Amino acid sequence: METLRVQISNAVNELQKMLKFLSGGEEETRLRRLRSLYFGLWQQVILQEIDNQTAEYRAAVESLLRASDTAQAAQEDKNLVSVAIAELDQAVAAVEKVLR
């Protein structure tokens, strides 16, 4: 079974790769903000005992997988950067729902 920790780490890795080809602007600012959010979520996931059998948990993992895949695709197609940012935002919301 996929874990939140691993998927958060994967999303951050893809986000970092996206940051390498952006040079300033709103998209870079949003990605840097998202990176900070992901690091905070990763720490919370480590510290909390989370039931990995819930629908919210599975939805968060799926959202993280989609976000990572889209971020990876955006590295090849710059037109997907805004889509990747939106997916990364949605994944943050999904993980936050699990942590409540």
DRENTI-358031 format. One record per residue: x, y, z of N, C-alpha, C, CB in turn; chain; residue in one letter. Coordinates in Angstrom, 2 decimals. Glycine has a CB too. Layout:
<recs>
@n_east = X; n_north = Y; n_up = Z; ca_east = X; ca_north = Y; ca_up = Z; c_east = X; c_north = Y; c_up = Z; cb_east = X; cb_north = Y; cb_up = Z; unit = A; code = a
...
</recs>
This chain:
<recs>
@n_east = 0.84; n_north = -1.19; n_up = 0.00; ca_east = 0.00; ca_north = 0.00; ca_up = 0.00; c_east = 0.88; c_north = 1.26; c_up = 0.00; cb_east = -0.95; cb_north = 0.00; cb_up = 1.23; unit = A; code = m
@n_east = 0.51; n_north = 2.20; n_up = -0.79; ca_east = 1.21; ca_north = 3.48; ca_up = -0.84; c_east = 0.99; c_north = 4.22; c_up = 0.48; cb_east = 0.72; cb_north = 4.34; cb_up = -2.05; unit = A; code = e
@n_east = 1.99; n_north = 4.98; n_up = 0.90; ca_east = 1.85; ca_north = 5.74; ca_up = 2.14; c_east = 1.89; c_north = 7.24; c_up = 1.86; cb_east = 2.96; cb_north = 5.37; cb_up = 3.14; unit = A; code = t
@n_east = 1.29; n_north = 7.98; n_up = 2.78; ca_east = 1.31; ca_north = 9.45; ca_up = 2.65; c_east = 2.74; c_north = 9.96; c_up = 2.67; cb_east = 0.49; cb_north = 10.11; cb_up = 3.77; unit = A; code = l
@n_east = 3.56; n_north = 9.43; n_up = 3.57; ca_east = 4.94; ca_north = 9.90; ca_up = 3.67; c_east = 5.68; c_north = 9.79; c_up = 2.34; cb_east = 5.69; cb_north = 9.10; cb_up = 4.74; unit = A; code = r
@n_east = 5.60; n_north = 8.62; n_up = 1.75; ca_east = 6.30; ca_north = 8.39; ca_up = 0.48; c_east = 5.74; c_north = 9.29; c_up = -0.61; cb_east = 6.19; cb_north = 6.90; cb_up = 0.06; unit = A; code = v
@n_east = 4.43; n_north = 9.40; n_up = -0.68; ca_east = 3.82; ca_north = 10.19; ca_up = -1.74; c_east = 4.07; c_north = 11.69; c_up = -1.56; cb_east = 2.34; cb_north = 9.92; cb_up = -1.80; unit = A; code = q
@n_east = 4.12; n_north = 12.15; n_up = -0.32; ca_east = 4.48; ca_north = 13.56; ca_up = -0.08; c_east = 5.91; c_north = 13.79; c_up = -0.54; cb_east = 4.32; cb_north = 13.94; cb_up = 1.43; unit = A; code = i
@n_east = 6.80; n_north = 12.89; n_up = -0.19; ca_east = 8.19; ca_north = 13.00; ca_up = -0.61; c_east = 8.32; c_north = 13.00; c_up = -2.13; cb_east = 9.02; cb_north = 11.86; cb_up = -0.02; unit = A; code = s
@n_east = 7.58; n_north = 12.12; n_up = -2.80; ca_east = 7.61; ca_north = 12.08; ca_up = -4.27; c_east = 7.10; c_north = 13.39; c_up = -4.87; cb_east = 6.77; cb_north = 10.91; cb_up = -4.79; unit = A; code = n
@n_east = 6.03; n_north = 13.93; n_up = -4.30; ca_east = 5.47; ca_north = 15.19; ca_up = -4.80; c_east = 6.48; c_north = 16.32; c_up = -4.64; cb_east = 4.15; cb_north = 15.53; cb_up = -4.06; unit = A; code = a
@n_east = 7.16; n_north = 16.36; n_up = -3.50; ca_east = 8.17; ca_north = 17.41; ca_up = -3.27; c_east = 9.32; c_north = 17.25; c_up = -4.26; cb_east = 8.71; cb_north = 17.34; cb_up = -1.82; unit = A; code = v
@n_east = 9.73; n_north = 16.03; n_up = -4.52; ca_east = 10.81; ca_north = 15.82; ca_up = -5.49; c_east = 10.43; c_north = 16.34; c_up = -6.88; cb_east = 11.17; cb_north = 14.33; cb_up = -5.57; unit = A; code = n
@n_east = 9.21; n_north = 16.06; n_up = -7.31; ca_east = 8.77; ca_north = 16.55; ca_up = -8.62; c_east = 8.61; c_north = 18.06; c_up = -8.62; cb_east = 7.45; cb_north = 15.88; cb_up = -9.03; unit = A; code = e
@n_east = 8.12; n_north = 18.59; n_up = -7.52; ca_east = 7.97; ca_north = 20.05; ca_up = -7.37; c_east = 9.34; c_north = 20.72; c_up = -7.48; cb_east = 7.30; cb_north = 20.40; cb_up = -6.01; unit = A; code = l
@n_east = 10.34; n_north = 20.14; n_up = -6.83; ca_east = 11.70; ca_north = 20.68; ca_up = -6.88; c_east = 12.23; c_north = 20.72; c_up = -8.32; cb_east = 12.65; cb_north = 19.83; cb_up = -5.99; unit = A; code = q
@n_east = 11.96; n_north = 19.66; n_up = -9.06; ca_east = 12.39; ca_north = 19.61; ca_up = -10.46; c_east = 11.72; c_north = 20.70; c_up = -11.28; cb_east = 12.09; cb_north = 18.23; cb_up = -11.07; unit = A; code = k
@n_east = 10.44; n_north = 20.96; n_up = -10.99; ca_east = 9.73; ca_north = 22.03; ca_up = -11.69; c_east = 10.36; c_north = 23.38; c_up = -11.38; cb_east = 8.24; cb_north = 22.04; cb_up = -11.31; unit = A; code = m
@n_east = 10.76; n_north = 23.59; n_up = -10.12; ca_east = 11.35; ca_north = 24.87; ca_up = -9.73; c_east = 12.64; c_north = 25.16; c_up = -10.49; cb_east = 11.63; cb_north = 24.88; cb_up = -8.23; unit = A; code = l
@n_east = 13.35; n_north = 24.13; n_up = -10.90; ca_east = 14.62; ca_north = 24.32; ca_up = -11.59; c_east = 14.46; c_north = 25.02; c_up = -12.94; cb_east = 15.29; cb_north = 22.98; cb_up = -11.80; unit = A; code = k
@n_east = 13.33; n_north = 24.84; n_up = -13.60; ca_east = 13.19; ca_north = 25.46; ca_up = -14.92; c_east = 12.34; c_north = 26.72; c_up = -14.90; cb_east = 12.59; cb_north = 24.47; cb_up = -15.88; unit = A; code = f
@n_east = 11.80; n_north = 27.08; n_up = -13.76; ca_east = 11.04; ca_north = 28.34; ca_up = -13.67; c_east = 11.99; c_north = 29.46; c_up = -13.25; cb_east = 9.85; cb_north = 28.22; cb_up = -12.67; unit = A; code = l
@n_east = 11.80; n_north = 30.61; n_up = -13.80; ca_east = 12.68; ca_north = 31.73; ca_up = -13.43; c_east = 11.81; c_north = 32.91; c_up = -13.00; cb_east = 13.61; cb_north = 32.14; cb_up = -14.62; unit = A; code = s
@n_east = 11.47; n_north = 32.88; n_up = -11.74; ca_east = 10.67; ca_north = 33.97; ca_up = -11.17; c_east = 9.20; c_north = 33.85; c_up = -11.53; cb_east = 11.21; cb_north = 35.30; cb_up = -11.65; unit = A; code = g
@n_east = 8.48; n_north = 34.86; n_up = -11.16; ca_east = 7.07; ca_north = 34.91; ca_up = -11.48; c_east = 6.17; c_north = 34.26; c_up = -10.45; cb_east = 6.84; cb_north = 34.29; cb_up = -12.79; unit = A; code = g
@n_east = 4.89; n_north = 34.36; n_up = -10.73; ca_east = 3.87; ca_north = 33.86; ca_up = -9.81; c_east = 3.94; c_north = 32.35; c_up = -9.63; cb_east = 2.50; cb_north = 34.25; cb_up = -10.30; unit = A; code = e
@n_east = 4.22; n_north = 31.62; n_up = -10.71; ca_east = 4.27; ca_north = 30.16; ca_up = -10.61; c_east = 5.39; c_north = 29.70; c_up = -9.68; cb_east = 4.46; cb_north = 29.55; cb_up = -12.00; unit = A; code = e
@n_east = 6.54; n_north = 30.33; n_up = -9.79; ca_east = 7.65; ca_north = 29.97; ca_up = -8.91; c_east = 7.29; c_north = 30.29; c_up = -7.46; cb_east = 8.94; cb_north = 30.71; cb_up = -9.31; unit = A; code = e
@n_east = 6.69; n_north = 31.43; n_up = -7.23; ca_east = 6.28; ca_north = 31.81; ca_up = -5.87; c_east = 5.29; c_north = 30.80; c_up = -5.30; cb_east = 5.65; cb_north = 33.22; cb_up = -5.88; unit = A; code = t
@n_east = 4.32; n_north = 30.40; n_up = -6.11; ca_east = 3.33; ca_north = 29.42; ca_up = -5.65; c_east = 3.97; c_north = 28.07; c_up = -5.36; cb_east = 2.23; cb_north = 29.25; cb_up = -6.71; unit = A; code = r
@n_east = 4.92; n_north = 27.65; n_up = -6.19; ca_east = 5.60; ca_north = 26.38; ca_up = -5.95; c_east = 6.44; c_north = 26.42; c_up = -4.68; cb_east = 6.48; cb_north = 26.01; cb_up = -7.14; unit = A; code = l
@n_east = 7.09; n_north = 27.53; n_up = -4.43; ca_east = 7.87; ca_north = 27.66; ca_up = -3.19; c_east = 6.97; c_north = 27.62; c_up = -1.96; cb_east = 8.68; cb_north = 28.98; cb_up = -3.20; unit = A; code = r
@n_east = 5.80; n_north = 28.24; n_up = -2.06; ca_east = 4.83; ca_north = 28.19; ca_up = -0.96; c_east = 4.34; c_north = 26.76; c_up = -0.76; cb_east = 3.64; cb_north = 29.14; cb_up = -1.23; unit = A; code = r
@n_east = 4.05; n_north = 26.08; n_up = -1.86; ca_east = 3.60; ca_north = 24.69; ca_up = -1.78; c_east = 4.68; c_north = 23.79; c_up = -1.17; cb_east = 3.22; cb_north = 24.18; cb_up = -3.16; unit = A; code = l
@n_east = 5.92; n_north = 24.04; n_up = -1.54; ca_east = 7.01; ca_north = 23.24; ca_up = -0.97; c_east = 7.03; c_north = 23.36; c_up = 0.54; cb_east = 8.37; cb_north = 23.67; cb_up = -1.56; unit = A; code = r
@n_east = 6.87; n_north = 24.57; n_up = 1.06; ca_east = 6.82; ca_north = 24.77; ca_up = 2.51; c_east = 5.64; c_north = 24.04; c_up = 3.13; cb_east = 6.74; cb_north = 26.26; cb_up = 2.83; unit = A; code = s
@n_east = 4.49; n_north = 24.12; n_up = 2.48; ca_east = 3.31; ca_north = 23.40; ca_up = 2.98; c_east = 3.55; c_north = 21.90; c_up = 3.01; cb_east = 2.09; cb_north = 23.72; cb_up = 2.12; unit = A; code = l
@n_east = 4.15; n_north = 21.37; n_up = 1.97; ca_east = 4.41; ca_north = 19.94; ca_up = 1.91; c_east = 5.38; c_north = 19.49; c_up = 3.01; cb_east = 4.97; cb_north = 19.56; cb_up = 0.55; unit = A; code = y
@n_east = 6.40; n_north = 20.29; n_up = 3.29; ca_east = 7.32; ca_north = 19.93; ca_up = 4.36; c_east = 6.59; c_north = 19.89; c_up = 5.70; cb_east = 8.50; cb_north = 20.92; cb_up = 4.42; unit = A; code = f
@n_east = 5.71; n_north = 20.85; n_up = 5.93; ca_east = 4.92; ca_north = 20.87; ca_up = 7.16; c_east = 3.99; c_north = 19.66; c_up = 7.25; cb_east = 4.11; cb_north = 22.14; cb_up = 7.24; unit = A; code = g
@n_east = 3.34; n_north = 19.32; n_up = 6.15; ca_east = 2.46; ca_north = 18.15; ca_up = 6.13; c_east = 3.25; c_north = 16.88; c_up = 6.38; cb_east = 1.72; cb_north = 18.06; cb_up = 4.80; unit = A; code = l
@n_east = 4.42; n_north = 16.77; n_up = 5.78; ca_east = 5.26; ca_north = 15.59; ca_up = 5.95; c_east = 5.60; c_north = 15.40; c_up = 7.42; cb_east = 6.55; cb_north = 15.70; cb_up = 5.10; unit = A; code = w
@n_east = 5.96; n_north = 16.49; n_up = 8.10; ca_east = 6.28; ca_north = 16.40; ca_up = 9.53; c_east = 5.07; c_north = 15.96; c_up = 10.34; cb_east = 6.78; cb_north = 17.75; cb_up = 10.05; unit = A; code = q
@n_east = 3.90; n_north = 16.51; n_up = 10.03; ca_east = 2.68; ca_north = 16.13; ca_up = 10.74; c_east = 2.35; c_north = 14.65; c_up = 10.53; cb_east = 1.51; cb_north = 17.00; cb_up = 10.30; unit = A; code = q
@n_east = 2.52; n_north = 14.18; n_up = 9.32; ca_east = 2.24; ca_north = 12.78; ca_up = 9.02; c_east = 3.16; c_north = 11.87; c_up = 9.82; cb_east = 2.38; cb_north = 12.50; cb_up = 7.51; unit = A; code = v
@n_east = 4.41; n_north = 12.26; n_up = 9.96; ca_east = 5.36; ca_north = 11.47; ca_up = 10.74; c_east = 4.95; c_north = 11.43; c_up = 12.21; cb_east = 6.78; cb_north = 12.03; cb_up = 10.59; unit = A; code = i
@n_east = 4.51; n_north = 12.54; n_up = 12.75; ca_east = 4.22; ca_north = 12.64; ca_up = 14.18; c_east = 2.88; c_north = 12.04; c_up = 14.58; cb_east = 4.25; cb_north = 14.07; cb_up = 14.59; unit = A; code = l
@n_east = 1.94; n_north = 11.98; n_up = 13.67; ca_east = 0.60; ca_north = 11.49; ca_up = 14.02; c_east = 0.43; c_north = 10.02; c_up = 13.67; cb_east = -0.46; cb_north = 12.32; cb_up = 13.32; unit = A; code = q
@n_east = -0.40; n_north = 9.37; n_up = 14.45; ca_east = -0.82; ca_north = 8.02; ca_up = 14.08; c_east = -2.05; c_north = 8.18; c_up = 13.21; cb_east = -1.11; cb_north = 7.12; cb_up = 15.35; unit = A; code = e
@n_east = -1.96; n_north = 7.71; n_up = 11.99; ca_east = -3.02; ca_north = 7.91; ca_up = 11.01; c_east = -3.57; c_north = 6.55; c_up = 10.59; cb_east = -2.50; cb_north = 8.72; cb_up = 9.78; unit = A; code = i
@n_east = -4.88; n_north = 6.47; n_up = 10.57; ca_east = -5.55; ca_north = 5.26; ca_up = 10.10; c_east = -5.47; c_north = 5.23; c_up = 8.58; cb_east = -7.04; cb_north = 5.21; cb_up = 10.59; unit = A; code = d
@n_east = -4.73; n_north = 4.27; n_up = 8.05; ca_east = -4.54; ca_north = 4.21; ca_up = 6.61; c_east = -5.65; c_north = 3.42; c_up = 5.91; cb_east = -3.19; cb_north = 3.59; cb_up = 6.29; unit = A; code = n
@n_east = -6.70; n_north = 3.08; n_up = 6.63; ca_east = -7.80; ca_north = 2.31; ca_up = 6.06; c_east = -9.01; c_north = 3.17; c_up = 5.70; cb_east = -8.23; cb_north = 1.22; cb_up = 7.02; unit = A; code = q
@n_east = -8.91; n_north = 4.47; n_up = 5.88; ca_east = -10.07; ca_north = 5.33; ca_up = 5.63; c_east = -10.13; c_north = 5.76; c_up = 4.17; cb_east = -10.01; cb_north = 6.57; cb_up = 6.54; unit = A; code = t
@n_east = -11.32; n_north = 6.17; n_up = 3.78; ca_east = -11.51; ca_north = 6.68; ca_up = 2.42; c_east = -10.71; c_north = 7.97; c_up = 2.22; cb_east = -13.01; cb_north = 6.93; cb_up = 2.13; unit = A; code = a
@n_east = -10.63; n_north = 8.80; n_up = 3.25; ca_east = -9.87; ca_north = 10.06; ca_up = 3.15; c_east = -8.39; c_north = 9.79; c_up = 2.92; cb_east = -10.06; cb_north = 10.90; cb_up = 4.43; unit = A; code = e
@n_east = -7.86; n_north = 8.77; n_up = 3.59; ca_east = -6.46; ca_north = 8.42; ca_up = 3.42; c_east = -6.20; c_north = 7.99; c_up = 1.97; cb_east = -6.05; cb_north = 7.30; cb_up = 4.41; unit = A; code = y
@n_east = -7.03; n_north = 7.09; n_up = 1.48; ca_east = -6.86; ca_north = 6.61; ca_up = 0.11; c_east = -7.01; c_north = 7.75; c_up = -0.90; cb_east = -7.88; cb_north = 5.49; cb_up = -0.20; unit = A; code = r
@n_east = -7.96; n_north = 8.65; n_up = -0.64; ca_east = -8.15; ca_north = 9.79; ca_up = -1.54; c_east = -6.93; c_north = 10.71; c_up = -1.53; cb_east = -9.41; cb_north = 10.59; cb_up = -1.13; unit = A; code = a
@n_east = -6.32; n_north = 10.90; n_up = -0.36; ca_east = -5.13; ca_north = 11.74; ca_up = -0.27; c_east = -3.96; c_north = 11.12; c_up = -1.03; cb_east = -4.74; cb_north = 11.96; cb_up = 1.19; unit = A; code = a
@n_east = -3.78; n_north = 9.81; n_up = -0.88; ca_east = -2.71; ca_north = 9.13; ca_up = -1.61; c_east = -2.93; c_north = 9.25; c_up = -3.11; cb_east = -2.62; cb_north = 7.64; cb_up = -1.19; unit = A; code = v
@n_east = -4.16; n_north = 9.03; n_up = -3.55; ca_east = -4.47; ca_north = 9.15; ca_up = -4.98; c_east = -4.24; c_north = 10.57; c_up = -5.49; cb_east = -5.93; cb_north = 8.73; cb_up = -5.25; unit = A; code = e
@n_east = -4.61; n_north = 11.55; n_up = -4.69; ca_east = -4.41; ca_north = 12.94; ca_up = -5.07; c_east = -2.92; c_north = 13.26; c_up = -5.19; cb_east = -5.08; cb_north = 13.88; cb_up = -4.05; unit = A; code = s
@n_east = -2.13; n_north = 12.75; n_up = -4.27; ca_east = -0.68; ca_north = 12.95; ca_up = -4.32; c_east = -0.07; c_north = 12.27; c_up = -5.55; cb_east = -0.01; cb_north = 12.41; cb_up = -3.04; unit = A; code = l
@n_east = -0.55; n_north = 11.08; n_up = -5.86; ca_east = -0.06; ca_north = 10.38; ca_up = -7.05; c_east = -0.36; c_north = 11.19; c_up = -8.32; cb_east = -0.70; cb_north = 8.99; cb_up = -7.16; unit = A; code = l
@n_east = -1.59; n_north = 11.70; n_up = -8.42; ca_east = -1.97; ca_north = 12.51; ca_up = -9.59; c_east = -1.11; c_north = 13.77; c_up = -9.67; cb_east = -3.47; cb_north = 12.90; cb_up = -9.52; unit = A; code = r
@n_east = -0.91; n_north = 14.42; n_up = -8.52; ca_east = -0.12; ca_north = 15.65; ca_up = -8.49; c_east = 1.31; c_north = 15.39; c_up = -8.93; cb_east = -0.14; cb_north = 16.27; cb_up = -7.08; unit = A; code = a
@n_east = 1.90; n_north = 14.31; n_up = -8.45; ca_east = 3.27; ca_north = 13.96; ca_up = -8.84; c_east = 3.36; c_north = 13.67; c_up = -10.33; cb_east = 3.77; cb_north = 12.75; cb_up = -8.04; unit = A; code = s
@n_east = 2.39; n_north = 12.91; n_up = -10.83; ca_east = 2.39; ca_north = 12.59; ca_up = -12.26; c_east = 2.26; c_north = 13.85; c_up = -13.12; cb_east = 1.23; cb_north = 11.61; cb_up = -12.59; unit = A; code = d
@n_east = 1.38; n_north = 14.75; n_up = -12.71; ca_east = 1.19; ca_north = 15.99; ca_up = -13.48; c_east = 2.42; c_north = 16.88; c_up = -13.38; cb_east = -0.06; cb_north = 16.75; cb_up = -12.98; unit = A; code = t
@n_east = 3.04; n_north = 16.93; n_up = -12.20; ca_east = 4.26; ca_north = 17.73; ca_up = -12.03; c_east = 5.38; c_north = 17.17; c_up = -12.90; cb_east = 4.70; cb_north = 17.75; cb_up = -10.55; unit = A; code = a
@n_east = 5.44; n_north = 15.86; n_up = -12.99; ca_east = 6.46; ca_north = 15.23; ca_up = -13.85; c_east = 6.18; c_north = 15.57; c_up = -15.32; cb_east = 6.48; cb_north = 13.70; cb_up = -13.64; unit = A; code = q
@n_east = 4.94; n_north = 15.50; n_up = -15.73; ca_east = 4.58; ca_north = 15.83; ca_up = -17.11; c_east = 4.87; c_north = 17.30; c_up = -17.42; cb_east = 3.10; cb_north = 15.52; cb_up = -17.36; unit = A; code = a
@n_east = 4.71; n_north = 18.17; n_up = -16.42; ca_east = 4.95; ca_north = 19.60; ca_up = -16.61; c_east = 6.41; c_north = 19.90; c_up = -16.88; cb_east = 4.48; cb_north = 20.38; cb_up = -15.39; unit = A; code = a
@n_east = 7.28; n_north = 19.00; n_up = -16.48; ca_east = 8.70; ca_north = 19.21; ca_up = -16.75; c_east = 9.00; c_north = 19.07; c_up = -18.24; cb_east = 9.54; cb_north = 18.21; cb_up = -15.95; unit = A; code = q
@n_east = 8.15; n_north = 18.35; n_up = -18.94; ca_east = 8.30; ca_north = 18.17; ca_up = -20.39; c_east = 7.45; c_north = 19.16; c_up = -21.17; cb_east = 7.92; cb_north = 16.75; cb_up = -20.78; unit = A; code = e
@n_east = 6.32; n_north = 19.53; n_up = -20.60; ca_east = 5.38; ca_north = 20.42; ca_up = -21.28; c_east = 5.07; c_north = 21.59; c_up = -20.35; cb_east = 4.07; cb_north = 19.67; cb_up = -21.69; unit = A; code = d
@n_east = 5.71; n_north = 22.70; n_up = -20.56; ca_east = 5.58; ca_north = 23.88; ca_up = -19.68; c_east = 4.14; c_north = 24.39; c_up = -19.59; cb_east = 6.49; cb_north = 25.01; cb_up = -20.19; unit = A; code = k
@n_east = 3.30; n_north = 24.04; n_up = -20.56; ca_east = 1.90; ca_north = 24.45; ca_up = -20.53; c_east = 1.13; c_north = 23.77; c_up = -19.40; cb_east = 1.24; cb_north = 24.14; cb_up = -21.85; unit = A; code = n
@n_east = 1.71; n_north = 22.72; n_up = -18.83; ca_east = 1.05; ca_north = 21.99; ca_up = -17.74; c_east = 1.43; c_north = 22.49; c_up = -16.35; cb_east = 1.39; cb_north = 20.53; cb_up = -17.85; unit = A; code = l
@n_east = 2.28; n_north = 23.50; n_up = -16.27; ca_east = 2.73; ca_north = 23.99; ca_up = -14.96; c_east = 1.55; c_north = 24.45; c_up = -14.11; cb_east = 3.73; cb_north = 25.14; cb_up = -15.13; unit = A; code = v
@n_east = 0.65; n_north = 25.23; n_up = -14.67; ca_east = -0.48; ca_north = 25.71; ca_up = -13.88; c_east = -1.40; c_north = 24.56; c_up = -13.47; cb_east = -1.28; cb_north = 26.76; cb_up = -14.67; unit = A; code = s
@n_east = -1.54; n_north = 23.57; n_up = -14.33; ca_east = -2.34; ca_north = 22.39; ca_up = -13.99; c_east = -1.68; c_north = 21.62; c_up = -12.84; cb_east = -2.52; cb_north = 21.46; cb_up = -15.23; unit = A; code = v
@n_east = -0.36; n_north = 21.49; n_up = -12.91; ca_east = 0.38; ca_north = 20.80; ca_up = -11.85; c_east = 0.24; c_north = 21.53; c_up = -10.52; cb_east = 1.86; cb_north = 20.67; cb_up = -12.23; unit = A; code = a
@n_east = 0.32; n_north = 22.84; n_up = -10.56; ca_east = 0.17; ca_north = 23.63; ca_up = -9.33; c_east = -1.22; c_north = 23.40; c_up = -8.74; cb_east = 0.39; cb_north = 25.13; cb_up = -9.61; unit = A; code = i
@n_east = -2.23; n_north = 23.39; n_up = -9.58; ca_east = -3.60; ca_north = 23.15; ca_up = -9.09; c_east = -3.72; c_north = 21.75; c_up = -8.48; cb_east = -4.61; cb_north = 23.31; cb_up = -10.24; unit = A; code = a
@n_east = -3.12; n_north = 20.76; n_up = -9.10; ca_east = -3.15; ca_north = 19.39; ca_up = -8.56; c_east = -2.39; c_north = 19.31; c_up = -7.24; cb_east = -2.55; cb_north = 18.40; cb_up = -9.57; unit = A; code = e
@n_east = -1.26; n_north = 19.99; n_up = -7.16; ca_east = -0.49; ca_north = 20.01; ca_up = -5.91; c_east = -1.28; c_north = 20.68; c_up = -4.80; cb_east = 0.85; cb_north = 20.74; cb_up = -6.12; unit = A; code = l
@n_east = -2.01; n_north = 21.76; n_up = -5.14; ca_east = -2.90; ca_north = 22.42; ca_up = -4.16; c_east = -3.99; c_north = 21.47; c_up = -3.68; cb_east = -3.53; cb_north = 23.68; cb_up = -4.78; unit = A; code = d
@n_east = -4.60; n_north = 20.76; n_up = -4.60; ca_east = -5.66; ca_north = 19.82; ca_up = -4.23; c_east = -5.14; c_north = 18.71; c_up = -3.33; cb_east = -6.29; cb_north = 19.21; cb_up = -5.49; unit = A; code = q
@n_east = -3.93; n_north = 18.26; n_up = -3.60; ca_east = -3.33; ca_north = 17.21; ca_up = -2.77; c_east = -3.08; c_north = 17.72; c_up = -1.35; cb_east = -2.02; cb_north = 16.71; cb_up = -3.40; unit = A; code = a
@n_east = -2.66; n_north = 18.97; n_up = -1.22; ca_east = -2.48; ca_north = 19.56; ca_up = 0.12; c_east = -3.80; c_north = 19.49; c_up = 0.88; cb_east = -1.97; cb_north = 21.03; cb_up = 0.01; unit = A; code = v
@n_east = -4.88; n_north = 19.91; n_up = 0.23; ca_east = -6.19; ca_north = 19.90; ca_up = 0.88; c_east = -6.60; c_north = 18.48; c_up = 1.28; cb_east = -7.25; cb_north = 20.51; cb_up = -0.05; unit = A; code = a
@n_east = -6.32; n_north = 17.51; n_up = 0.44; ca_east = -6.67; ca_north = 16.12; ca_up = 0.74; c_east = -5.88; c_north = 15.60; c_up = 1.94; cb_east = -6.41; cb_north = 15.24; cb_up = -0.47; unit = A; code = a
@n_east = -4.60; n_north = 15.92; n_up = 2.02; ca_east = -3.78; ca_north = 15.48; ca_up = 3.15; c_east = -4.23; c_north = 16.20; c_up = 4.42; cb_east = -2.28; cb_north = 15.74; cb_up = 2.88; unit = A; code = v
@n_east = -4.52; n_north = 17.49; n_up = 4.32; ca_east = -4.99; ca_north = 18.22; ca_up = 5.49; c_east = -6.28; c_north = 17.61; c_up = 6.05; cb_east = -5.23; cb_north = 19.70; cb_up = 5.14; unit = A; code = e
@n_east = -7.12; n_north = 17.12; n_up = 5.17; ca_east = -8.38; ca_north = 16.49; ca_up = 5.59; c_east = -8.08; c_north = 15.24; c_up = 6.42; cb_east = -9.26; cb_north = 16.13; cb_up = 4.36; unit = A; code = k
@n_east = -7.08; n_north = 14.48; n_up = 6.02; ca_east = -6.69; ca_north = 13.28; ca_up = 6.76; c_east = -6.13; c_north = 13.64; c_up = 8.14; cb_east = -5.64; cb_north = 12.48; cb_up = 5.96; unit = A; code = v
@n_east = -5.42; n_north = 14.75; n_up = 8.21; ca_east = -4.75; ca_north = 15.14; ca_up = 9.46; c_east = -5.69; c_north = 15.78; c_up = 10.48; cb_east = -3.63; cb_north = 16.09; cb_up = 9.14; unit = A; code = l
@n_east = -6.90; n_north = 16.10; n_up = 10.10; ca_east = -7.85; ca_north = 16.71; ca_up = 11.04; c_east = -8.31; c_north = 15.73; c_up = 12.06; cb_east = -9.05; cb_north = 17.26; cb_up = 10.31; unit = A; code = r
</recs>
